[in-house]
């Protein structure tokens, strides 16, 4: 008999409020895990696929996935590193400066980041002279961070871990989670870990993709099995309240197609959510961003986007025009798989990350080549899968365009630049 936990399970209640009144509004099919790249064609046949269905809670309007993949499968060996993007590097410098100005610096101040990846953000805090600690579940990436001089423990973060880290390292002036709150099945427990680790005057800070941007800009490709929750300011307030935190500030930031950075403080220190945050929530509700009607319309718009992109690629194929792709991001794999794009229409993609070069994209099985191959092969058109870095990619690949290459942006609707 084995006690091994299942790789996949389906929850039946909302992870924010516990209601069982959930409606499926966006079925994206049975797809491969977005970061499970394949090493060779021999692995194609045995590739695992799981439902990728998006629900909303009629009780609290939280948008979420109910199919949960064991995080040990998703995160123990991870291929996304933050340090490969110039855009993120610039973002991190400003991020660290803002936080240090809010919580104070000095050699005794401690900043902890949950899901710290390769330590790129924490390095920016080190430049301000503060102590840092990363908590990163991916063994391969935690090793990279430690080798780069960023103290990093190779663990998952939760409420219990937050309390343990406080005992070992002392209270933190700031506990940060970037693009990770959406990844955890129990965001309330996760945020309780932030609270347990915080100093009395500390701040819990999380960046998450913004639901309003997700809906208005048709960013359905940001749905994959790692992204379990799609937060509005309203749903952030709810999970914070459950965790003993209140939101004192929300910044809108442009990264990853539009995100919000939430700052929260313990309820013992702050009696109410900040008035401007309450106003943001009221505006969301009046706009109906997470209403059943709006989300059903969103699903119809997603179907139309797929039809438009496929029509464009099929026409180029019929005209015998060559097409490549740029980027091998998780979002790109959702788009490729939902749209049914294979090597017939897009024979390959390129990427800057050495961790992905030489592998094959999950589900669609495009070979991932080095970024230099775009100029070597000079296709007539290049589909930008990493569209959230489109401006950066166009700057870096200006020579491709100078030689006559044309870029295609797939989101929100397919268009040739």
ZALOKE-861871 format. One record per residue (C-alpha): residue number from 1; residue in one letter; x, y, z. Coordinates in steps of 0.5 Angstrom, whole numbers, plus 2048, in hexadecimal, padded with zeros to 3 digits. Example, Ala and Ser with C-alpha at 12.3 -4.5 7.8 and 13.67 -1.06 7.14 Angstrom:
{rec 1,"a",{819,7F7,810}}
{rec 2,"s",{81B,7FE,80E}}
// end
This chain:
{rec 1,"x",{800,800,800}}
{rec 2,"x",{803,807,7FE}}
{rec 3,"x",{801,80E,802}}
{rec 4,"x",{803,812,7FC}}
{rec 5,"x",{7FF,818,7FB}}
{rec 6,"x",{7FB,818,7F4}}
{rec 7,"x",{7FF,81C,7EE}}
{rec 8,"x",{7F8,81F,7ED}}
{rec 9,"x",{7F1,821,7F0}}
{rec 10,"x",{7EB,825,7EF}}
{rec 11,"x",{7E9,82A,7F5}}
{rec 12,"x",{7E1,82B,7F5}}
{rec 13,"x",{7E2,831,7FA}}
{rec 14,"x",{7E4,839,7F9}}
{rec 15,"x",{7EB,83A,7FB}}
{rec 16,"x",{7E9,841,7FE}}
{rec 17,"x",{7E2,840,801}}
{rec 18,"x",{7E1,838,801}}
{rec 19,"x",{7DB,839,7FD}}
{rec 20,"x",{7D9,833,7F9}}
{rec 21,"x",{7D5,837,7F4}}
{rec 22,"x",{7DA,837,7EE}}
{rec 23,"x",{7D9,838,7E7}}
{rec 24,"x",{7DD,836,7E1}}
{rec 25,"x",{7DE,83B,7DC}}
{rec 26,"x",{7E4,83A,7D8}}
{rec 27,"x",{7E6,833,7D6}}
{rec 28,"x",{7ED,833,7D3}}
{rec 29,"x",{7ED,82B,7D2}}
{rec 30,"x",{7F2,826,7D5}}
{rec 31,"x",{7F9,828,7D4}}
{rec 32,"x",{800,827,7D6}}
{rec 33,"x",{803,82A,7DC}}
{rec 34,"x",{806,831,7D9}}
{rec 35,"x",{80D,830,7DC}}
{rec 36,"x",{80E,829,7DB}}
{rec 37,"x",{812,829,7D5}}
{rec 38,"x",{814,823,7D2}}
{rec 39,"x",{81B,821,7D1}}
{rec 40,"x",{81A,81D,7CA}}
{rec 41,"x",{815,81A,7C5}}
{rec 42,"x",{815,813,7C9}}
{rec 43,"x",{811,817,7CF}}
{rec 44,"x",{80C,819,7CA}}
{rec 45,"x",{807,813,7CB}}
{rec 46,"x",{807,813,7D2}}
{rec 47,"x",{806,81A,7D4}}
{rec 48,"x",{801,81B,7D9}}
{rec 49,"x",{7FB,820,7D8}}
{rec 50,"x",{7F6,823,7DD}}
{rec 51,"x",{7F0,827,7DD}}
{rec 52,"x",{7F1,82F,7DC}}
{rec 53,"x",{7EA,832,7DE}}
{rec 54,"x",{7E9,838,7E1}}
{rec 55,"x",{7E3,83A,7E6}}
{rec 56,"x",{7E0,83F,7EA}}
{rec 57,"x",{7DD,83F,7F1}}
{rec 58,"x",{7D6,842,7F1}}
{rec 59,"x",{7D7,843,7F8}}
{rec 60,"x",{7DD,848,7F8}}
{rec 61,"x",{7DE,849,7F1}}
{rec 62,"x",{7E5,846,7F1}}
{rec 63,"x",{7E8,843,7EB}}
{rec 64,"x",{7EC,83C,7EB}}
{rec 65,"x",{7EE,836,7E9}}
{rec 66,"x",{7EB,830,7ED}}
{rec 67,"x",{7F0,82A,7EA}}
{rec 68,"x",{7F6,82A,7EF}}
{rec 69,"x",{7FD,827,7ED}}
{rec 70,"x",{801,825,7F2}}
{rec 71,"x",{806,82B,7F3}}
{rec 72,"x",{80C,826,7F4}}
{rec 73,"x",{80B,824,7EC}}
{rec 74,"x",{80A,82B,7EA}}
{rec 75,"x",{80F,82F,7EE}}
{rec 76,"x",{815,82A,7F0}}
{rec 77,"x",{819,82B,7EA}}
{rec 78,"x",{817,831,7E7}}
{rec 79,"x",{819,835,7E0}}
{rec 80,"x",{817,83C,7E1}}
{rec 81,"x",{81C,841,7E3}}
{rec 82,"x",{81B,848,7E4}}
{rec 83,"x",{822,84A,7E3}}
{rec 84,"x",{821,849,7DB}}
{rec 85,"x",{81D,84F,7DA}}
{rec 86,"x",{81F,856,7DA}}
{rec 87,"x",{818,859,7DB}}
{rec 88,"x",{818,855,7E2}}
{rec 89,"x",{81F,857,7E4}}
{rec 90,"x",{81D,85F,7E3}}
{rec 91,"x",{816,85D,7E7}}
{rec 92,"x",{81A,85A,7EC}}
{rec 93,"x",{81E,860,7ED}}
{rec 94,"x",{818,865,7EE}}
{rec 95,"x",{815,85F,7F2}}
{rec 96,"x",{81A,85F,7F8}}
{rec 97,"x",{81B,866,7F8}}
{rec 98,"x",{814,867,7F9}}
{rec 99,"x",{814,862,7FF}}
{rec 100,"x",{81A,864,802}}
{rec 101,"x",{817,86B,803}}
{rec 102,"x",{811,869,806}}
{rec 103,"x",{813,864,80B}}
{rec 104,"x",{81A,867,80C}}
{rec 105,"x",{821,864,80B}}
{rec 106,"x",{828,862,80E}}
{rec 107,"x",{82C,85C,810}}
{rec 108,"x",{827,85A,815}}
{rec 109,"x",{821,85A,811}}
{rec 110,"x",{81F,853,80E}}
{rec 111,"x",{81B,852,807}}
{rec 112,"x",{818,84B,806}}
{rec 113,"x",{816,849,7FF}}
{rec 114,"x",{811,843,7FE}}
{rec 115,"x",{812,840,7F7}}
{rec 116,"x",{818,844,7F6}}
{rec 117,"x",{81B,841,7F0}}
{rec 118,"x",{822,842,7EE}}
{rec 119,"x",{822,848,7F3}}
{rec 120,"x",{822,84D,7EE}}
{rec 121,"x",{81D,852,7F2}}
{rec 122,"x",{821,850,7F9}}
{rec 123,"x",{828,852,7F5}}
{rec 124,"x",{824,859,7F5}}
{rec 125,"x",{823,859,7FC}}
{rec 126,"x",{82A,857,7FE}}
{rec 127,"x",{82C,85E,7FA}}
{rec 128,"x",{829,862,7FF}}
{rec 129,"x",{82D,85E,805}}
{rec 130,"x",{827,85A,808}}
{rec 131,"x",{827,853,80A}}
{rec 132,"x",{823,84E,805}}
{rec 133,"x",{821,847,805}}
{rec 134,"x",{81E,843,7FF}}
{rec 135,"x",{819,83D,800}}
{rec 136,"x",{819,83A,7F9}}
{rec 137,"x",{816,833,7F8}}
{rec 138,"x",{819,831,7F2}}
{rec 139,"x",{820,82E,7F3}}
{rec 140,"x",{823,830,7ED}}
{rec 141,"x",{822,837,7EE}}
{rec 142,"x",{823,837,7F5}}
{rec 143,"x",{82A,835,7F3}}
{rec 144,"x",{82B,83A,7EE}}
{rec 145,"x",{829,840,7F3}}
{rec 146,"x",{82E,83D,7F9}}
{rec 147,"x",{833,83D,7F4}}
{rec 148,"x",{832,844,7F2}}
{rec 149,"x",{832,846,7F9}}
{rec 150,"x",{82B,847,7FB}}
{rec 151,"x",{82A,843,801}}
{rec 152,"x",{824,83E,7FF}}
{rec 153,"x",{821,838,803}}
{rec 154,"x",{81E,833,7FE}}
{rec 155,"x",{817,832,801}}
{rec 156,"x",{810,833,800}}
{rec 157,"x",{80D,839,804}}
{rec 158,"x",{806,839,808}}
{rec 159,"x",{804,83B,80F}}
{rec 160,"x",{808,836,813}}
{rec 161,"x",{80E,838,80F}}
{rec 162,"x",{80D,83F,810}}
{rec 163,"x",{80D,83E,818}}
{rec 164,"x",{813,839,817}}
{rec 165,"x",{817,83F,813}}
{rec 166,"x",{815,844,818}}
{rec 167,"x",{818,840,81E}}
{rec 168,"x",{81F,83E,81A}}
{rec 169,"x",{820,845,817}}
{rec 170,"x",{81C,84A,81B}}
{rec 171,"x",{816,84F,818}}
{rec 172,"x",{816,851,811}}
{rec 173,"x",{815,859,80F}}
{rec 174,"x",{812,856,809}}
{rec 175,"x",{80F,84F,806}}
{rec 176,"x",{80F,84F,7FF}}
{rec 177,"x",{80B,84A,7FA}}
{rec 178,"x",{80B,84C,7F3}}
{rec 179,"x",{807,848,7EE}}
{rec 180,"x",{806,843,7F3}}
{rec 181,"x",{800,844,7F7}}
{rec 182,"x",{7FC,842,7F1}}
{rec 183,"x",{800,83B,7F1}}
{rec 184,"x",{7FE,839,7F8}}
{rec 185,"x",{7F8,834,7F9}}
{rec 186,"x",{7F7,838,800}}
{rec 187,"x",{7F8,83F,7FF}}
{rec 188,"x",{7F6,841,806}}
{rec 189,"x",{7FB,83C,809}}
{rec 190,"x",{800,83F,805}}
{rec 191,"x",{7FF,846,807}}
{rec 192,"x",{7FE,843,80F}}
{rec 193,"x",{806,841,80E}}
{rec 194,"x",{807,849,80B}}
{rec 195,"x",{804,84B,812}}
{rec 196,"x",{807,846,816}}
{rec 197,"x",{80E,849,814}}
{rec 198,"x",{80D,850,814}}
{rec 199,"x",{80F,855,819}}
{rec 200,"x",{80A,859,81C}}
{rec 201,"x",{80B,85F,817}}
{rec 202,"x",{80D,85A,811}}
{rec 203,"x",{809,85A,80B}}
{rec 204,"x",{806,854,807}}
{rec 205,"x",{807,855,7FF}}
{rec 206,"x",{805,851,7F9}}
{rec 207,"x",{805,852,7F2}}
{rec 208,"x",{7FF,84F,7EE}}
{rec 209,"x",{7FC,84F,7E7}}
{rec 210,"x",{7F6,854,7E7}}
{rec 211,"x",{7F0,851,7E6}}
{rec 212,"x",{7ED,857,7E2}}
{rec 213,"x",{7F3,857,7DD}}
{rec 214,"x",{7F2,84F,7DC}}
{rec 215,"x",{7EB,850,7DA}}
{rec 216,"x",{7EB,857,7D6}}
{rec 217,"x",{7F2,855,7D2}}
{rec 218,"x",{7EF,84E,7D1}}
{rec 219,"x",{7F6,84B,7D5}}
{rec 220,"x",{7F3,844,7D5}}
{rec 221,"x",{7FA,841,7D3}}
{rec 222,"x",{7FC,843,7DB}}
{rec 223,"x",{7F8,83D,7DD}}
{rec 224,"x",{7FC,837,7DE}}
{rec 225,"x",{7FC,832,7E4}}
{rec 226,"x",{801,836,7E8}}
{rec 227,"x",{7FC,83C,7E8}}
{rec 228,"x",{7F6,839,7ED}}
{rec 229,"x",{7F3,840,7EE}}
{rec 230,"x",{7F2,846,7EA}}
{rec 231,"x",{7F2,84C,7EF}}
{rec 232,"x",{7EE,853,7EF}}
{rec 233,"x",{7EF,858,7F5}}
{rec 234,"x",{7E8,855,7F8}}
{rec 235,"x",{7EB,84E,7F8}}
{rec 236,"x",{7F1,850,7FB}}
{rec 237,"x",{7EE,854,800}}
{rec 238,"x",{7EA,84E,802}}
{rec 239,"x",{7F0,849,803}}
{rec 240,"x",{7F4,84E,807}}
{rec 241,"x",{7EE,84F,80C}}
{rec 242,"x",{7EE,848,80D}}
{rec 243,"x",{7F5,848,80E}}
{rec 244,"x",{7F5,84D,813}}
{rec 245,"x",{7F8,853,80E}}
{rec 246,"x",{7F5,859,80B}}
{rec 247,"x",{7F7,85C,805}}
{rec 248,"x",{7FA,863,806}}
{rec 249,"x",{7FC,865,7FF}}
{rec 250,"x",{7FB,862,7F8}}
{rec 251,"x",{800,864,7F2}}
{rec 252,"x",{7FE,862,7EB}}
{rec 253,"x",{804,860,7E7}}
{rec 254,"x",{805,85E,7E0}}
{rec 255,"x",{809,858,7E0}}
{rec 256,"x",{806,851,7DE}}
{rec 257,"x",{801,855,7DA}}
{rec 258,"x",{7FE,859,7E0}}
{rec 259,"x",{7FF,857,7E7}}
{rec 260,"x",{7FD,85A,7EE}}
{rec 261,"x",{802,85A,7F4}}
{rec 262,"x",{7FF,85A,7FA}}
{rec 263,"x",{801,85C,801}}
{rec 264,"x",{7FE,859,807}}
{rec 265,"x",{7FF,85A,80F}}
{rec 266,"x",{7FD,856,815}}
{rec 267,"x",{7F6,857,817}}
{rec 268,"x",{7F9,859,81E}}
{rec 269,"x",{7FC,85F,81B}}
{rec 270,"x",{7F7,861,816}}
{rec 271,"x",{7EF,861,817}}
{rec 272,"x",{7ED,862,810}}
{rec 273,"x",{7EF,861,809}}
{rec 274,"x",{7F1,868,806}}
{rec 275,"x",{7EC,86C,803}}
{rec 276,"x",{7EF,86C,7FD}}
{rec 277,"x",{7EF,865,7FC}}
{rec 278,"x",{7E8,864,7FE}}
{rec 279,"x",{7E6,869,7F9}}
{rec 280,"x",{7EA,865,7F4}}
{rec 281,"x",{7E6,85F,7F6}}
{rec 282,"x",{7E0,863,7F5}}
{rec 283,"x",{7E2,865,7EE}}
{rec 284,"x",{7E3,85E,7EC}}
{rec 285,"x",{7DC,85C,7EF}}
{rec 286,"x",{7D9,861,7EB}}
{rec 287,"x",{7DC,85F,7E5}}
{rec 288,"x",{7DA,858,7E5}}
{rec 289,"x",{7E1,855,7E4}}
{rec 290,"x",{7E0,84F,7E7}}
{rec 291,"x",{7D8,84E,7E6}}
{rec 292,"x",{7D5,848,7E2}}
{rec 293,"x",{7D3,84C,7DC}}
{rec 294,"x",{7DA,84F,7DB}}
{rec 295,"x",{7DE,849,7DC}}
{rec 296,"x",{7D9,845,7D7}}
{rec 297,"x",{7DB,84A,7D2}}
{rec 298,"x",{7E2,84A,7D3}}
{rec 299,"x",{7E2,842,7D2}}
{rec 300,"x",{7DE,844,7CB}}
{rec 301,"x",{7E4,849,7CA}}
{rec 302,"x",{7E9,844,7CB}}
{rec 303,"x",{7E6,83F,7C6}}
{rec 304,"x",{7E6,845,7C1}}
{rec 305,"x",{7ED,846,7C2}}
{rec 306,"x",{7EF,83F,7C1}}
{rec 307,"x",{7EB,83F,7BA}}
{rec 308,"x",{7EF,845,7B8}}
{rec 309,"x",{7F6,843,7BA}}
{rec 310,"x",{7F5,83C,7B6}}
{rec 311,"x",{7F2,840,7B0}}
{rec 312,"x",{7F8,844,7B0}}
{rec 313,"x",{7FD,83E,7B0}}
{rec 314,"x",{7F9,83A,7AC}}
{rec 315,"x",{7F9,83F,7A6}}
{rec 316,"x",{801,840,7A7}}
{rec 317,"x",{802,839,7A7}}
{rec 318,"x",{7FD,839,7A0}}
{rec 319,"x",{802,83E,79D}}
{rec 320,"x",{808,83A,79F}}
{rec 321,"x",{80A,840,7A4}}
{rec 322,"x",{80F,83E,7A9}}
{rec 323,"x",{80D,83F,7B0}}
{rec 324,"x",{811,83E,7B7}}
{rec 325,"x",{810,840,7BE}}
{rec 326,"x",{813,844,7C3}}
{rec 327,"x",{813,841,7CB}}
{rec 328,"x",{812,83B,7CE}}
{rec 329,"x",{80E,83E,7D4}}
{rec 330,"x",{808,83A,7D8}}
{rec 331,"x",{803,83F,7D5}}
{rec 332,"x",{805,83D,7CE}}
{rec 333,"x",{804,836,7CF}}
{rec 334,"x",{7FD,837,7D1}}
{rec 335,"x",{7FC,83B,7CB}}
{rec 336,"x",{7FF,836,7C7}}
{rec 337,"x",{7FB,830,7CA}}
{rec 338,"x",{7F4,834,7CA}}
{rec 339,"x",{7F5,836,7C3}}
{rec 340,"x",{7F8,82F,7C0}}
{rec 341,"x",{7FE,832,7BD}}
{rec 342,"x",{803,82D,7BC}}
{rec 343,"x",{80A,82D,7B8}}
{rec 344,"x",{805,82C,7B1}}
{rec 345,"x",{804,834,7B2}}
{rec 346,"x",{80A,836,7B7}}
{rec 347,"x",{810,831,7B6}}
{rec 348,"x",{814,834,7BC}}
{rec 349,"x",{815,839,7C1}}
{rec 350,"x",{81B,83D,7C4}}
{rec 351,"x",{81C,83F,7CB}}
{rec 352,"x",{822,843,7CF}}
{rec 353,"x",{822,83E,7D5}}
{rec 354,"x",{827,839,7D5}}
{rec 355,"x",{823,834,7D9}}
{rec 356,"x",{81E,833,7D3}}
{rec 357,"x",{822,833,7CD}}
{rec 358,"x",{822,82C,7CA}}
{rec 359,"x",{81C,82A,7CD}}
{rec 360,"x",{815,829,7CA}}
{rec 361,"x",{80F,82D,7CC}}
{rec 362,"x",{809,829,7D0}}
{rec 363,"x",{803,827,7CC}}
{rec 364,"x",{805,82B,7C5}}
{rec 365,"x",{80C,828,7C5}}
{rec 366,"x",{810,82E,7C2}}
{rec 367,"x",{817,82D,7C2}}
{rec 368,"x",{81A,833,7C7}}
{rec 369,"x",{820,836,7C3}}
{rec 370,"x",{825,83B,7C5}}
{rec 371,"x",{823,842,7C4}}
{rec 372,"x",{828,843,7BF}}
{rec 373,"x",{825,83E,7BB}}
{rec 374,"x",{820,844,7B9}}
{rec 375,"x",{825,847,7B5}}
{rec 376,"x",{828,841,7B2}}
{rec 377,"x",{821,83F,7AF}}
{rec 378,"x",{81E,845,7AE}}
{rec 379,"x",{817,843,7AD}}
{rec 380,"x",{812,847,7AA}}
{rec 381,"x",{80E,848,7B0}}
{rec 382,"x",{80F,847,7B8}}
{rec 383,"x",{80A,846,7BC}}
{rec 384,"x",{80B,849,7C3}}
{rec 385,"x",{809,844,7C8}}
{rec 386,"x",{80C,848,7CE}}
{rec 387,"x",{808,84E,7CC}}
{rec 388,"x",{808,851,7D3}}
{rec 389,"x",{810,853,7D1}}
{rec 390,"x",{80E,855,7CA}}
{rec 391,"x",{811,85C,7CA}}
{rec 392,"x",{818,859,7CD}}
{rec 393,"x",{818,853,7C8}}
{rec 394,"x",{817,858,7C2}}
{rec 395,"x",{81D,85C,7C4}}
{rec 396,"x",{821,856,7C5}}
{rec 397,"x",{81F,853,7BE}}
{rec 398,"x",{81F,85A,7BA}}
{rec 399,"x",{824,857,7B5}}
{rec 400,"x",{81E,851,7B4}}
{rec 401,"x",{819,857,7B2}}
{rec 402,"x",{81F,85B,7AE}}
{rec 403,"x",{820,855,7AA}}
{rec 404,"x",{818,855,7A8}}
{rec 405,"x",{816,850,7AE}}
{rec 406,"x",{80F,852,7B1}}
{rec 407,"x",{80C,850,7B8}}
{rec 408,"x",{805,84E,7BA}}
{rec 409,"x",{802,84F,7C0}}
{rec 410,"x",{7FD,84A,7C2}}
{rec 411,"x",{7FA,84E,7C8}}
{rec 412,"x",{7F4,851,7C9}}
{rec 413,"x",{7F3,84F,7C1}}
{rec 414,"x",{7F8,84D,7BC}}
{rec 415,"x",{7FB,852,7B8}}
{rec 416,"x",{801,853,7B4}}
{rec 417,"x",{806,859,7B6}}
// end
